[in-house]
Amino acid sequence: MVLDYKNATAHLASYSKKDGLDVQTLIDSANFGGLTYNDFLVLPGLINFPASEVKLESKLTKKITMKSPFLSSPMDTVTEENMAIHMALLGGIGIIHHNCSADEQAEMVRKVKKFENGFINDPIVISPKITVRDIRRLKETIGFSSFPVTENGKPGAKLLGIITSRDVQFLDDDTIKAEEIMTKELVTAQKGITLTEGNNILRTSKKGKLPIVDAQGNLVSLISLTDLQKNQDYPDASKSFDSKQLLCGAAVGTIPADRERLDKLVEAGLDVVVLDSSNGSSVFQLDMLKWIKEKHPHLQVIAGNVVTRDQAALLIEAGADGLRIGMGSGSICITQEVMACGRPQGTAVYNVCEFAHQFGVPCIADGGIGNIGHITKALALGADCVMMGGLLAGTSETPGDYFYRDGKRLKTYRGMGSIDAMQSTDTNANASTSRYFSEADKVLVAQGVSGSVVDKGSITKFIPYLFNGLQHSLQDIGVTSVTDLREKVYGGDVRFEFRTASAQLEGGVHGLHSYEKKLHN
C-alpha cells in the first residue's frame, strides 16, 4: 500500500525511533573509548531562516559575554598584544601568554586596553629636534607616523605642533627636523571636554587627531579619528562594560611569583585571568584561585585545564568563573602520548560542560579545533566558547617573522610544553616549566613539539570566515543561536551519528587527481 504523500510528516510521528542518537546516548555508546570531534556528525534540521540571523553571542565567564565564541590561546607563538587587540575587535578575546617577564606581559595588556580608549592619556610624542629619518623609523616600529610635538618630547609638556604622514611623505632630506615641517596652527580642545564633544570637533574639523591641552597649553591627552572609524568597522568588538575599552585576558601560572605578576596585570587593566596549568586539579591552582578571589574579587578567573567532572568540581567549589577543558588534544601537544594521561576531547567537553552548567559556570573547549566543523561540534557538546592555537597560528597577527621553505611562506608554531619553550632565555619568567610542574627538573620532559605552519593571512579575514561558517553550520542544524543549539541538544531534538573510518573518508575530498583547498576569499 502506498501512503498519501500529503501525510508524510504526520506518518513520521508513528515511528518509534528517531534518526540518529541523542547526545547522552552518543557519549554512552562509545564503548570503544572516548570520542574526538571526527568520530561523529550532527544531523541536519529544518532551515527556515537565513544564516545571517544566527546569533553567536556566548558567555566567556559568569559575568562576561562576547559576540562570538572565539579565544586565542596563551601561547608565545600565538597571542601577544597585536593578536589580543584584533581578537577583541572581532568580537572575541585574546589571552596573552606569560612566557615573558611580568612587566612585559603587563605592558602588552596595557597596550590592548589603551588601543581604543577614546582619550589617549599617554600619547606617543616627539621633540622638535627629531629628524625625518627618526620619524620614519618610528613608523616602521609602531605602524603610524602622526605625532604631537612638545617642547621636551614628552606628554605633559607644552604643545608646539603636529607631524603627520603628509609632512614627511615626499621629503628627500632625512636630516630635516620636525620643528621645520610641523603644522603649528592646530585645532585643540581644552582639558575637561567630553568624548562626545571631542568627537564632534574631529568630525567638523576633518582632522586626524585632536590634542587636549590644559590652561597653560600643555598636552594632556589626545583623541584620534581612527578610533571613531574602529567603532564603525568593528561594531561587535568585545569591550569592558564600564570603561568601553577592549576586553583583554592574560594567563598566569600558580607559583608564588605569579601573585606579584597578577597584581601588575590587574593594575594594567586586565579583565580576565586564565590559570594556566596542564592539569588544573592541583593544590597549587586551588590555592591560587582562592587567593585571587580574596585579593581581586572583581577579576574574572578561568581555571583549568580539566577533562573530568571530579577535576571540575574542585575548581568550581574554589570559585572559578569559567573552566578550560582539554588535556593532550592540541595539534602540537604530546601529553597523551608521553604521559599516558588525558582524555579524548569530545568526551571531555561533554562531561565537564554537562556538570559545570548546573552551577552556571561557562566552559571553554581548548584543543583539537582544526576547522569550523570542530567548533560546531564543541558547541554542540556543551562548550560556550572555543580556544584556538594551531588554527590561528601563521596569521599575520601572531608573534614572530615569516620565513620561506620549499617555496612556502611559514611561521614558527610551538607547544608550550616543547623543549624550545621550556628553555626560554628568561629563566625567571618561564611559563612552560611552571605550566607542566617542571620548575625543579634537571632533565626536561617535553609534552609538546615545535614546528611551522603556512601563512594564513590576517585574522581580520580569517575570523570573519570562521564566524560566517559557524552561522551556516548552525543554520544546517536548524538552530538560530548557540543557546538554541544547547537547548535542543539537551532536549534530544538535535541528533548525532557516529562516523566510521570509511564514513570519514567519504566525507572528505576524494576521487580527484589533484585539487586546491581554498577556504575563503
Salt bridges, closest charged atoms under 4 A:
GLU57 OE1 - LYS67 NZ 3.39
ASP76 OD2 - ARG414 NH2 2.52
GLU80 OE2 - HIS97 NE2 2.91
GLU81 OE2 - LYS111 NZ 3.73
ASP103 OD1 - LYS264 NZ 2.88
GLU107 OE1 - ARG110 NH1 2.97
GLU116 OE2 - LYS239 NZ 3.96
ASP122 OD2 - LYS114 NZ 2.87
ASP134 OD1 - ARG137 NH1 3.88
ASP174 OD1 - ARG136 NH1 2.52
GLU179 OE2 - LYS129 NZ 2.98
ASP227 OD1 - LYS230 NZ 2.88
ASP258 OD1 - ARG261 NE 3.50
ASP263 OD1 - LYS295 NZ 3.16
ASP263 OD1 - HIS296 NE2 2.77
ASP271 OD2 - LYS113 NZ 2.68
ASP276 OD2 - HIS98 NE2 3.10
ASP276 OD1 - ARG324 NH1 2.90
ASP276 OD1 - ARG435 NE 2.65
ASP321 OD2 - LYS293 NZ 2.45
GLU354 OE1 - ARG309 NE 3.69
ASP366 OD2 - ARG324 NE 2.84
ASP384 OD2 - HIS357 NE2 2.90
ASP384 OD1 - ARG486 NH2 3.07
ASP455 OD2 - ARG409 NH1 2.95
ASP484 OD2 - LYS488 NZ 3.69
ASP493 OD1 - LYS18 NZ 3.93
